[in-house]
Amino acid sequence: SRISAYHKSYSYRHVFHVSLTTPITLVTQGADMEQQLDRPTWSRQIEFTLAGIGCAVGLGNVWRFPYLCYRSGGGAFLVPYLIMLVVLGIPLLYMELIVGQYTRRGPVHALATVCPLLKGVGIASVAISFIMCTYYNVVITWALYYLFSSFQAPLPWQNCNNTWNTPNCTNLATNSSYSSTASQEFFKYKMLEQTSGVDETGVVRWELLLLLFLAWILIYFCIFKGVKSTGKVVYFTALFPYVILIALLINNAQLPGALDGITFFIVPEWDKLLSVEVWVNAAAQIFNSIGIGFGSLMAMSSYNSFNNNVLKDTLTISIINSLTSILAGFVIFSAFGYMSHLQGIPVSDLAVDGPGLVFVLYPQAFANMPVAQLWAVVFFFMLLCLGLDSEFAMVEVMVTSLMDEFYQHLIQIFKRKELFVLAVCGAACLLGIPCVMQVGIYVFQLMDHYTAIVSIMFLAVFEVIAICWCYGVTRLSDNLEEMTGKRANIFFRLCWLIVAPVILIFSIIQFKPARYGDYVFPPWAQGVGWVIAMGSIIWIPLGAVHTLWVLPGSFMQVTHINHFLFFTPPKLLQVVPTCKCCFVMFMCQYYRYIFPTETEVVCHTMRLGWNVKNAVL
C-alpha cells in the first residue's frame, strides 16, 4: 500500500525502467528532489533557441569550414557536408535534446539515469567541456588583442616597417617557405612571440595574460546568474555576428576579384568526392560545429519546459548553424578573390590552416580595404561574440553538472551560486595560462587535437551506445511522445541505431597525430596529448567499474541479469516494467527510499540469478 500511495503521488514522467544497461527509477530524496522540481527555466523559449545557436555557431564556422571547403575542392565539399548534416548532425542533436529535456538534468545525471553502466559518458562530456573552456578562451584573448590593435593607424600588420619584422618580410601575399607577410609576422612574432617548438617553453606573454583575465571577467559577468543572465546576453551575442557577416559580404562583393573567390567556393571539383578524407572531414565538421557530445546543449535543454517542441529547436539550431558556415564561406572566399586580384596569384595559394585563416589572411585583406580600421574592429568584435557564446555553453556544462550532483555541499561551502561560478572560472583561467606563454600556440594545438577531435569521437560512440542501444530508441520515443505527443519517426530511429555509430567508428579509424602547419610534434608531446585525451575518456570505464561495485548481489548475478536484458526479445522486456513485486528495480536505492529500515532488500530477480526469466514471467 505504501508503494501504491507513493506512485499515485509521484509524476510518472520522472520514471525510467530497468537496470545496469537500462534506466533506473529517477528517485531523489529531500533537498535533491526539491532542487529538481524547482529547477529554473528559460524566461522565454526563444532564449534557449538563441543560446543553442550561439553554442553551435562559433569560430569553427568562420575558419574551419571555409578551409575544409578550400582543401576539399570548393563546392564538392558541400555535398558530403549536407549529407552528414541530415544523417549525423540533426539526429544526434535531436537525441541529446530529448534526453536533457526529459530528465531535466545535466549530462552526468542524465546519462546515469538512462544507462547506469555507462554513466561515465556524462562525466566524460563534462571533463571535455571543462578542458576545452580552458584553452578555447585563449582564442577570445587573441581576438581581444587584435581588436585593441585595430584602433591604430595604420594597422600594425599593414607593412613591414616594425621592430618585430624580419628581413624576409614582404607586403605581398605569398606561399613561399622563404618569406612571410606582414600579417603572418605580426601574429607569430608580435602577438605570440612564438618559439621554435614545443621543447622551448619561453616566458609568459603578459599582455595576453591580462587579456585572458579580461576574457574570463567577461564570461563570468555574462553567466554568473545562470540561465536568467545568459538568456539576456544571447539576444546580442547570437544575433550581432549575423549583422557583421552580412555587412562584410556586401562590402567584399563589391571588391575587384571577389567573384573569382566565390566561384572557387561554389564550383565543385567532383573528383574530390572519391577521397575518403573529404567525407571524414565533413562528418567531423558537422560534429564539432554543432557541439554534439560536449554536453553543452544537453545541459541547456534541461532548463526547457517539459512540453517544449524538441524537433523544432533541433532543426532551427542545426540548419542555422550550417547556413552560418555557408554564409561565412561566401565572406571569406570573396576576400580571397580580392587578395588574389591584388597579388596576381591563384586563390588556391592563399588559404592558411588553423587560426591563421582568421588571424593572418583576413587581417591582411583588411589592410588593403578602404576604411581598414573600421572593418578590422567590426570583424574582431564579431569573433569576440562568436567565442563568448561557445564559452558560455562550455562553462555552463561544468556548473550545471556540479550543482546537480553536490548542490547542498556547494551551497554550504560557497554560500551563493555566484561565488561557485567564480571559482570555476578562476580555476579554468589558471589552467589556461600555459596557452599564453611563448610556447602557447603548440600547447593550444595539442590540446585542441586530442580533445576536440580524438576524445570527442570516442565519447560520441559510447553516448550513442548508452542512449540508443542500451536505453533503446523505443524508450526514447516513448519519452518524446510523453513530452510532445509524437514519437520519433523511422528515419531518426534508423540513424540512431545504425548510421551514426558506423560513421563515428569509421572516423576514429582515420586518426592522425597532431601537427601545427609543417611542425610535427615529437613523440613525448604526442604522449602528453594522449594523457589529455585520457583525462576525459578514462571516466567511461571508471564509471562502469563503480556501477558494478556498488550494485547489490555478486558480480555473476549482475552479469546474468544484463545477459538476460541484452538477449531477451523486446516483447518479453515489455513485461519487465509491469512486475508487481518490485517493478524490476535492480538497484536497492528504490527500496531504501520506500523502506528506510530494510536497506538490504533487493529485487527478487537479483536473488534468483539464472532464473530471472522465469521470475519475470
Secondary structure, 3 states (H helix, E strand, C coil): CHHHHHHHHCCHHHCCCCCCCCCCCCCCCCHHHHHHHCCCCCCCHHHHHHHHHHHHCCHHHHHHHHHHHHHCCEHHHHHHHHHHHHHHHHHHHHHHHHHHHHHCCCHHHHHHHHCHHHCHHHHHHHHHHHHHHHHHHHHHHHHHHHHHHCCCCCCCCCCCCCCCCCCCEECCCCCCCCCEEHHHHHHHHHHCCCCCCCCCCCCECHHHHHHHHHHHHHHHHHHCCCHHHHHHHHHHHCCHHHHHHHHHHHHHHCCCCHHHHHHHHHCECHHHHHCHHHHHHHHHHHHHHHCCCCCHHHHHHCCCCCCCCHHHHHHHHHHHHHHHHHHHHHHHHHHHHHHHHHHCCCHHHCCCCCCHHHHHHHHHHHCCCCCHHHHHHHHHHHHHHHHHHHHHHHHHHHHHHHHHHHHHHHHHHHCCHHHHHHHHHHHHHHHCHHHHECCHHHHHHHHHHHHHHHHHHHHHHHHHHHHHHHHHHHHHHHHHHHHHCCCCCHHHHHHHHHHHHHHHHHHHHCCCCCEECCEECCHHHHHHHHHHHHHHHCHHHHHHHHHHHHCCCCHHHHHHHHHHHHHCCHHHHCCHHHCCCCCCCCCCHHHHHHCCCCCCCCCHHHHHHHHHHHHHC
